Amino acid sequence: MSDRPDDVAYMELQRQYLVRLVAFSRNRDVTPLALSDDDRLASNADVVVWQRIISELNRYRHPESRTLTTEVRDNQDASINKLIDASNSLIGIINETELNNIKKSIAQKLGVDDEYVAINADRTFYGEESSTLELKKSIVFPPVNRRRFKEVEAEPDVQKWAILKTVCGFLNSELGGDLLLGVNDNGYAEGLDADISELMREGLIKVASNDAYSRYVQSVVEDAFVDADNSNPIGDVLGSDITYATETSKEGKYVLRVRVKPYTFGLVKFKDGSRPEGLHDSYVRQSGKTVPMTPSLASRLRAQRTARDTSDMALLRKAADEKRVAVLKGYASSSGRCDRQIEVYKIWEQRRTICGYDILNKKTRLFKVTRCEGVELAAQKWSRAHGTTNLDIDPFGMSFEQYKAQEMVIRLSAYGYRLLVEEFPVAGKLVQQLQAADASGAMFELRCPISSPEGLGRFIMSVPGHAWIVQGDSLKEYVEEKTKILTQCIG
């Protein structure tokens, strides 16, 4: 064909045109089909259509672009134009699966659907929502189709309740589940950057970091619930039942995975008076949806939990509910083992710890259930009316009396902070990130009122070089004394 240059040029243009169609179908850049000003093929009917189609493909995913107003189009040309206009106008309104279907229709009309690659094929797919998986794009911004105005509107005080409903549902369910923040409804990561920027702007976090974002979500979640039966706050329980971990998708987007274990000690509900109008006081996850808790549902779930929960803690709850004496069989203490008759009026389920009146010793104190051989219920009723007490548990599992409280301040390296959160999640909620590392390299600060230095002191000694005491004379004395004893052991 060397003696037919026009035919050769036509075939070369056709090849370039087909290459660009395949590029579009495979999510690659589509470069214009450029002709020189003096190209004799410029007026060829086929070439005119090719140029117009390639120009249309260059408008794809560019909503600001306008439809080209050229001469009358053929049916294929007009159809592609409409599909591209539809796709551009629906970005942010319909999900990516539907946008993907529109693009596939364009590829079919161009005859290159055999080369088609989904628009999200290179993205991490986190799965579809189910009974144990919920996807939320944001804890700050409402979904696009629920915004009151066209422009993006931040509503952290409103949007957080969508997150809390899900967590409540998982806590009350049989299996629990994972809540992924920063992932859209189609299962693809959008990231946390927009949330973090807005939380910083509103002063809800002090540092623009994934850790600060995670701590904000944790503070929102763990201050929202009470036990549905006795209205006791359960933040210390949720510290172990809920974990927070930042993940990175393969395209570099950050996602926060909130893993929720079922609350096996009963049911949970929102704190009275805390929720906005229109929200129910409790929810449960069923068949991939978070649904309001009904009396019949609550009754069935309680029956299921009671059937499973034959543990010592169940008996202690029963003792507290019925104001009966509980017997801690073979309770171990520094004085040996003996049975303890206890009037139980406060329970920390996850810590397996109770507060009660010891009838034999005539003293209110804390008891660790793990130190007894078993629990029995006595027929005997409480001998005295119990009011409130200042006896509590500090974030390190030690007894805490408010009137003896002293504020301790320690600073932690990043490694020390991670270990603190893993071992003492309740204490982890009290940590603040410093604006910049101090001279010792500390990046985090813990302020914590305690009345006994043992728990916090033991933690500090377990991470030498990663924790520094800033305030707390009794804490310093405790660590110094134990250090001397350890030195003598080595000696």
C-alpha positions as CSV (number, residue, x, y, z in Angstrom):
1,M,0.0,0.0,0.0
2,S,3.0,2.3,-0.2
3,D,1.7,3.8,-3.4
4,R,-1.6,4.7,-1.6
5,P,-0.5,7.2,1.1
6,D,-4.1,8.4,1.8
7,D,-5.2,4.9,2.6
8,V,-2.2,4.4,4.8
9,A,-2.9,7.7,6.7
10,Y,-6.5,6.7,7.1
11,M,-5.6,3.3,8.6
12,E,-3.0,4.9,10.9
13,L,-5.7,7.3,12.2
14,Q,-8.1,4.4,12.7
15,R,-5.4,2.6,14.7
16,Q,-4.9,5.7,16.9
17,Y,-8.6,6.0,17.3
18,L,-9.0,2.3,18.5
19,V,-6.0,2.7,20.8
20,R,-7.7,5.6,22.5
21,L,-11.0,3.6,22.8
22,V,-9.1,0.8,24.5
23,A,-7.3,3.3,26.8
24,F,-10.7,4.7,27.9
25,S,-12.0,1.2,28.5
26,R,-9.0,0.4,30.7
27,N,-9.1,3.6,32.7
28,R,-6.1,5.2,31.0
29,D,-5.7,8.7,29.8
30,V,-7.3,9.4,26.4
31,T,-5.2,11.9,24.4
32,P,-6.9,13.9,21.6
33,L,-6.9,12.6,18.1
34,A,-4.9,15.4,16.7
35,L,-4.7,16.2,13.0
36,S,-2.5,18.8,11.3
37,D,-4.2,21.8,9.8
38,D,-3.4,20.7,6.2
39,D,-4.3,17.1,6.8
40,R,-6.4,16.0,3.8
41,L,-8.3,13.5,6.0
42,A,-9.7,16.2,8.3
43,S,-12.9,16.4,6.3
44,N,-13.4,12.6,6.0
45,A,-16.7,11.7,7.5
46,D,-15.3,8.8,9.6
47,V,-12.4,11.0,10.9
48,V,-14.9,13.7,11.9
49,V,-16.9,11.3,14.0
50,W,-13.7,9.8,15.5
51,Q,-12.4,13.2,16.6
52,R,-15.8,14.1,18.1
53,I,-16.0,10.8,20.0
54,I,-12.5,11.2,21.4
55,S,-13.3,14.7,22.4
56,E,-16.4,13.4,24.2
57,L,-14.3,10.8,26.0
58,N,-12.0,13.5,27.2
59,R,-15.0,15.1,29.0
60,Y,-15.6,11.9,31.0
61,R,-15.4,12.5,34.8
62,H,-15.0,16.3,34.2
63,P,-18.4,17.8,35.3
64,E,-17.2,21.3,34.5
65,S,-16.7,20.5,30.8
66,R,-19.4,21.4,28.3
67,T,-21.0,19.3,25.6
68,L,-19.5,20.1,22.2
69,T,-22.0,21.8,19.9
70,T,-21.0,20.5,16.5
71,E,-22.7,19.3,13.5
72,V,-25.5,16.8,13.6
73,R,-24.4,13.5,15.3
74,D,-25.1,10.0,14.3
75,N,-27.0,7.8,16.7
76,Q,-23.9,6.3,18.3
77,D,-22.3,9.7,18.8
78,A,-25.4,11.2,20.4
79,S,-25.9,8.2,22.7
80,I,-22.3,8.4,24.0
81,N,-22.7,12.1,24.6
82,K,-25.8,11.5,26.7
83,L,-24.1,8.8,28.7
84,I,-21.1,11.0,29.5
85,D,-23.4,13.9,30.4
86,A,-25.3,11.6,32.7
87,S,-22.2,10.2,34.3
88,N,-20.7,13.7,34.9
89,S,-23.9,15.1,36.4
90,L,-24.3,12.1,38.8
91,I,-20.8,12.2,40.3
92,G,-21.3,12.4,44.1
93,I,-25.0,11.6,43.8
94,I,-25.1,7.9,42.9
95,N,-22.6,5.3,44.0
96,E,-19.5,4.1,42.1
97,T,-21.1,0.8,41.2
98,E,-23.8,2.7,39.2
99,L,-21.3,5.0,37.7
100,N,-19.3,2.0,36.7
101,N,-22.3,0.5,34.9
102,I,-22.7,3.8,32.9
103,K,-19.1,3.6,31.8
104,K,-19.4,0.0,30.8
105,S,-22.4,1.0,28.6
106,I,-20.2,3.5,26.9
107,A,-17.6,0.8,26.3
108,Q,-20.2,-1.5,24.8
109,K,-21.4,1.2,22.4
110,L,-17.8,1.8,21.4
111,G,-17.3,-2.0,20.8
112,V,-14.4,-2.3,23.4
113,D,-16.3,-3.8,26.3
114,D,-14.1,-6.9,26.0
115,E,-11.2,-4.7,27.2
116,Y,-13.3,-3.1,30.0
117,V,-11.7,-2.7,33.4
118,A,-13.9,-1.4,36.3
119,I,-13.3,2.2,37.3
120,N,-12.5,1.0,40.9
121,A,-10.5,-2.1,40.0
122,D,-7.3,-0.6,41.4
123,R,-8.9,0.3,44.8
124,T,-9.1,-1.7,48.0
125,F,-12.5,-3.3,48.4
126,Y,-13.6,-3.6,52.0
127,G,-16.7,-5.6,51.3
128,E,-20.5,-5.0,51.3
129,E,-22.4,-4.1,54.4
130,S,-23.7,-7.1,56.4
131,S,-24.8,-8.1,59.9
132,T,-21.2,-7.7,61.0
133,L,-19.9,-4.9,58.8
134,E,-21.0,-1.2,58.6
135,L,-19.4,1.3,56.3
136,K,-19.4,5.0,57.1
137,K,-17.7,7.7,55.0
138,S,-17.6,10.2,57.9
139,I,-18.3,11.0,61.5
140,V,-18.5,14.7,60.5
141,F,-20.3,15.1,57.2
142,P,-23.7,13.7,56.4
143,P,-24.1,11.5,53.3
144,V,-24.5,13.5,50.1
145,N,-28.1,12.4,49.6
146,R,-29.1,13.5,53.1
147,R,-27.6,17.0,53.1
148,R,-30.0,19.8,53.6
149,F,-28.0,22.0,51.2
150,K,-26.2,21.4,48.0
151,E,-22.8,22.5,49.5
152,V,-21.0,20.3,51.9
153,E,-22.2,20.9,55.5
154,A,-20.3,19.7,58.5
155,E,-22.5,18.4,61.3
156,P,-20.3,16.6,63.8
157,D,-22.9,16.8,66.6
158,V,-25.5,15.3,64.3
159,Q,-23.5,12.8,62.3
160,K,-21.9,11.2,65.3
161,W,-25.3,9.6,66.1
162,A,-25.2,7.6,62.9
163,I,-22.0,6.1,64.2
164,L,-23.3,5.6,67.7
165,K,-26.4,3.8,66.4
166,T,-24.2,1.3,64.6
167,V,-22.0,0.7,67.7
168,C,-25.1,0.3,69.9
169,G,-26.5,-2.2,67.4
170,F,-23.3,-4.3,67.4
171,L,-23.0,-4.2,71.2
172,N,-26.5,-5.6,71.5
173,S,-26.1,-8.2,68.7
174,E,-25.0,-11.8,68.9
175,L,-21.7,-11.4,67.0
176,G,-20.7,-7.8,67.3
177,G,-19.1,-6.3,64.1
178,D,-16.7,-3.9,62.5
179,L,-17.5,-0.2,61.7
180,L,-15.2,1.2,59.0
181,L,-14.9,5.0,59.1
182,G,-13.6,6.6,55.9
183,V,-15.2,4.0,53.6
184,N,-18.1,4.8,51.3
185,D,-21.2,2.7,50.8
186,N,-19.7,0.9,47.9
187,G,-16.9,-0.5,50.0
188,Y,-14.0,1.8,48.8
189,A,-11.8,4.1,51.0
190,E,-12.4,7.8,50.9
191,G,-10.0,8.5,53.7
192,L,-10.1,10.5,56.9
193,D,-8.4,13.8,55.8
194,A,-11.7,15.8,55.4
195,D,-12.9,14.7,58.8
196,I,-9.6,15.5,60.5
197,S,-9.4,18.9,58.9
198,E,-13.0,19.8,60.0
199,L,-12.4,18.5,63.5
200,M,-9.3,20.6,63.8
201,R,-11.2,23.7,62.5
202,E,-13.9,23.2,65.1
203,G,-11.4,22.6,67.9
204,L,-12.6,19.1,68.6
205,I,-9.1,17.7,68.1
206,K,-5.8,19.5,68.8
207,V,-3.5,17.7,66.4
208,A,-4.2,16.8,62.8
209,S,-3.3,13.1,63.0
210,N,-4.9,9.7,62.8
211,D,-4.2,9.1,66.5
212,A,-6.1,12.2,67.4
213,Y,-9.0,11.3,65.2
214,S,-9.1,7.8,66.7
215,R,-9.1,9.2,70.2
216,Y,-11.9,11.6,69.3
217,V,-14.1,8.7,68.0
218,Q,-13.3,6.7,71.1
219,S,-14.3,9.6,73.4
220,V,-17.6,10.0,71.4
221,V,-18.4,6.2,71.6
222,E,-17.4,5.4,75.2
223,D,-19.3,8.3,76.8
224,A,-22.6,7.5,75.1
225,F,-23.9,4.3,76.7
226,V,-25.2,2.9,79.9
227,D,-26.3,-0.6,80.9
228,A,-29.9,-0.9,79.8
229,D,-30.9,-2.7,83.1
230,N,-29.3,-0.6,85.7
231,S,-28.3,2.6,83.9
232,N,-24.7,2.2,85.1
233,P,-22.1,3.9,82.8
234,I,-20.1,1.2,81.0
235,G,-17.2,3.2,79.6
236,D,-14.7,1.0,81.4
237,V,-16.3,-2.1,79.9
238,L,-16.3,-0.7,76.4
239,G,-12.6,0.1,76.8
240,S,-12.0,-3.7,76.3
241,D,-15.0,-4.5,74.2
242,I,-14.2,-1.9,71.5
243,T,-10.9,-1.5,69.7
244,Y,-9.7,1.2,67.3
245,A,-7.2,0.6,64.6
246,T,-6.1,2.8,61.6
247,E,-5.5,0.9,58.4
248,T,-4.1,2.1,55.0
249,S,-5.7,1.1,51.7
250,K,-3.5,0.2,48.8
251,E,-4.2,3.5,47.3
252,G,-2.9,5.3,50.4
253,K,-6.2,6.2,52.0
254,Y,-6.5,6.0,55.8
255,V,-9.4,4.1,57.3
256,L,-10.4,3.7,61.0
257,R,-11.6,0.2,61.9
258,V,-13.8,0.2,65.1
259,R,-14.2,-3.4,66.1
260,V,-17.1,-4.0,68.5
261,K,-17.5,-7.1,70.6
262,P,-21.0,-8.0,71.8
263,Y,-21.9,-6.7,75.3
264,T,-22.3,-10.1,76.9
265,F,-23.3,-8.8,80.3
266,G,-26.8,-7.6,79.2
267,L,-28.0,-4.9,76.8
268,V,-26.9,-1.3,76.3
269,K,-28.8,1.9,75.6
270,F,-28.0,5.6,75.2
271,K,-27.7,7.8,78.2
272,D,-31.0,9.3,79.2
273,G,-31.4,12.8,77.8
274,S,-28.3,12.6,75.6
275,R,-29.8,11.6,72.2
276,P,-31.5,13.9,69.7
277,E,-35.2,13.8,69.0
278,G,-36.2,11.0,66.7
279,L,-33.6,8.4,67.9
280,H,-34.7,5.4,69.9
281,D,-32.9,4.7,73.2
282,S,-31.4,1.5,72.0
283,Y,-30.6,-0.5,68.7
284,V,-29.6,-3.9,67.6
285,R,-27.9,-5.2,64.5
286,Q,-30.1,-7.7,62.5
287,S,-29.9,-9.0,58.9
288,G,-27.4,-6.3,57.9
289,K,-29.4,-3.4,59.4
290,T,-29.4,-1.5,62.6
291,V,-32.9,-1.6,63.9
292,P,-34.6,0.0,67.0
293,M,-34.8,-2.2,70.1
294,T,-38.3,-3.3,70.9
295,P,-39.5,-4.9,74.2
296,S,-39.9,-8.3,72.5
297,L,-36.4,-8.1,71.0
298,A,-34.9,-7.1,74.3
299,S,-36.7,-9.9,76.1
300,R,-35.4,-12.5,73.6
301,L,-31.8,-11.1,73.7
302,R,-31.8,-11.1,77.5
303,A,-33.0,-14.7,77.5
304,Q,-30.2,-15.7,75.1
305,R,-27.6,-14.0,77.2
306,T,-28.9,-15.5,80.5
307,A,-28.8,-19.0,78.9
308,R,-25.2,-18.5,78.0
309,D,-24.0,-16.6,81.0
310,T,-23.8,-19.0,83.9
311,S,-20.6,-17.5,85.1
312,D,-19.8,-16.1,88.6
313,M,-20.5,-12.6,87.3
314,A,-24.1,-13.6,86.5
315,L,-24.6,-14.8,90.0
316,L,-23.1,-11.5,91.4
317,R,-25.5,-9.5,89.2
318,K,-28.4,-11.5,90.5
319,A,-27.2,-10.9,94.1
320,A,-27.0,-7.2,93.5
321,D,-30.4,-7.1,91.8
322,E,-32.1,-9.1,94.5
323,K,-30.1,-7.5,97.4
324,R,-29.0,-11.0,98.5
325,V,-25.7,-11.9,100.1
326,A,-23.1,-13.4,97.7
327,V,-20.5,-15.9,99.0
328,L,-17.0,-15.7,97.5
329,K,-15.8,-19.2,98.0
330,G,-12.1,-19.6,99.0
331,Y,-11.3,-16.0,98.4
332,A,-7.5,-15.5,98.4
333,S,-5.9,-12.5,100.2
334,S,-2.7,-11.8,102.0
335,S,-4.1,-13.5,105.1
336,G,-4.9,-16.7,103.3
337,R,-8.1,-18.3,101.8
338,C,-11.5,-18.1,103.3
339,D,-15.1,-17.6,102.3
340,R,-16.3,-14.0,102.2
341,Q,-19.9,-13.0,102.6
342,I,-20.5,-9.9,100.5
343,E,-23.3,-7.5,100.0
344,V,-22.6,-6.5,96.4
345,Y,-23.7,-3.1,95.1
346,K,-21.3,-2.2,92.4
347,I,-19.9,-4.4,89.6
348,W,-17.2,-3.8,87.0
349,E,-18.0,-6.6,84.6
350,Q,-15.0,-6.6,82.3
351,R,-12.6,-6.2,85.1
352,R,-14.2,-9.0,87.1
353,T,-14.3,-6.7,90.1
354,I,-17.0,-5.9,92.6
355,C,-17.5,-3.3,95.4
356,G,-19.3,-4.6,98.4
357,Y,-19.7,-4.7,102.2
358,D,-17.7,-7.5,103.8
359,I,-20.0,-8.8,106.6
360,L,-17.3,-10.5,108.5
361,N,-14.8,-7.7,108.5
362,K,-17.5,-5.0,108.6
363,K,-15.8,-3.0,105.8
364,T,-16.7,-1.9,102.3
365,R,-13.9,-2.7,99.8
366,L,-13.1,-4.1,96.4
367,F,-12.9,-7.8,95.5
368,K,-11.4,-9.4,92.4
369,V,-13.6,-12.3,91.4
370,T,-10.7,-14.1,89.9
371,R,-9.3,-14.6,93.4
372,C,-12.2,-16.8,94.5
373,E,-12.9,-20.5,93.7
374,G,-16.6,-19.8,92.9
375,V,-19.7,-17.8,93.8
376,E,-22.8,-18.9,95.6
377,L,-26.0,-17.1,96.5
378,A,-27.1,-17.1,100.1
379,A,-30.7,-16.8,101.1
380,Q,-29.7,-14.0,103.5
381,K,-30.8,-10.5,102.5
382,W,-28.7,-7.4,102.9
383,S,-28.4,-6.4,106.5
384,R,-27.9,-2.7,105.8
385,A,-29.1,-0.1,103.2
386,H,-26.2,0.9,101.0
387,G,-25.9,4.4,99.7
388,T,-23.3,5.8,97.5
389,T,-19.6,5.3,98.2
390,N,-16.4,7.0,97.2
391,L,-14.8,3.7,96.6
392,D,-14.0,3.2,92.9
393,I,-11.4,1.7,90.5
394,D,-8.7,3.8,88.9
395,P,-7.8,3.3,85.2
396,F,-5.1,0.9,86.3
397,G,-7.4,-1.5,88.3
398,M,-6.5,-0.3,91.7
399,S,-8.9,0.9,94.5
400,F,-9.6,4.6,94.3
401,E,-10.9,6.9,97.0
402,Q,-11.9,10.4,95.9
403,Y,-10.9,12.1,99.1
404,K,-7.3,10.7,98.8
405,A,-7.0,11.5,95.1
406,Q,-3.9,13.2,93.7
407,E,-3.4,14.1,90.1
408,M,-0.4,12.3,88.5
409,V,1.1,13.5,85.3
410,I,3.4,11.3,83.2
411,R,4.7,11.7,79.7
412,L,5.1,8.9,77.2
413,S,7.0,8.0,74.1
414,A,5.0,6.7,71.1
415,Y,5.9,3.2,72.1
416,G,4.9,3.8,75.7
417,Y,1.6,5.3,74.6
418,R,0.8,2.2,72.4
419,L,1.5,-0.1,75.3
420,L,-0.6,1.9,77.7
421,V,-3.6,1.8,75.3
422,E,-3.2,-2.0,74.8
423,E,-2.9,-2.8,78.5
424,F,-5.0,0.0,80.1
425,P,-7.5,1.3,77.4
426,V,-9.4,3.3,80.0
427,A,-6.2,5.2,80.9
428,G,-5.6,5.6,77.2
429,K,-8.7,7.8,76.9
430,L,-7.1,10.3,79.2
431,V,-3.9,10.8,77.1
432,Q,-3.3,14.0,75.1
433,Q,-0.8,14.3,72.3
434,L,1.8,17.1,72.8
435,Q,2.2,19.8,70.1
436,A,5.8,18.7,69.8
437,A,8.1,16.1,71.4
438,D,9.8,17.4,74.6
439,A,13.5,17.2,75.4
440,S,13.2,13.5,76.5
441,G,11.4,12.5,73.3
442,A,8.0,12.2,74.9
443,M,5.1,12.8,72.6
444,F,2.1,12.1,74.8
445,E,0.9,13.2,78.3
446,L,-1.3,11.4,80.8
447,R,-3.1,13.3,83.6
448,C,-4.8,10.9,85.9
449,P,-6.2,11.2,89.5
450,I,-5.3,8.2,91.6
451,S,-5.3,7.5,95.3
452,S,-2.8,4.6,95.2
453,P,0.4,4.6,93.1
454,E,0.7,0.8,92.7
455,G,-1.1,0.3,89.3
456,L,0.4,3.3,87.5
457,G,3.8,2.7,89.2
458,R,4.0,-0.8,87.9
459,F,3.2,0.3,84.4
460,I,6.0,3.0,84.5
461,M,8.5,0.4,85.7
462,S,7.5,-2.0,82.9
463,V,8.5,0.6,80.2
464,P,11.8,2.0,81.3
465,G,13.0,4.8,79.0
466,H,9.5,5.3,77.6
467,A,7.6,6.9,80.6
468,W,8.6,9.9,82.7
469,I,7.0,11.2,85.9
470,V,6.2,14.9,85.6
471,Q,4.0,15.3,88.7
472,G,3.2,13.0,91.7
473,D,5.5,12.7,94.7
474,S,3.9,9.5,96.0
475,L,4.3,8.0,92.5
476,K,8.0,9.0,92.5
477,E,8.5,7.5,95.9
478,Y,6.9,4.3,94.9
479,V,9.1,3.8,91.8
480,E,12.2,4.8,93.8
481,E,11.4,2.3,96.5
482,K,10.7,-0.6,94.1
483,T,13.8,0.2,92.1
484,K,16.0,-0.2,95.3
485,I,14.3,-3.5,96.0
486,L,15.0,-4.7,92.4
487,T,18.6,-3.6,92.7
488,Q,19.0,-5.6,95.9
489,C,17.6,-8.6,94.1
490,I,20.3,-8.3,91.5
491,G,23.0,-7.7,94.0
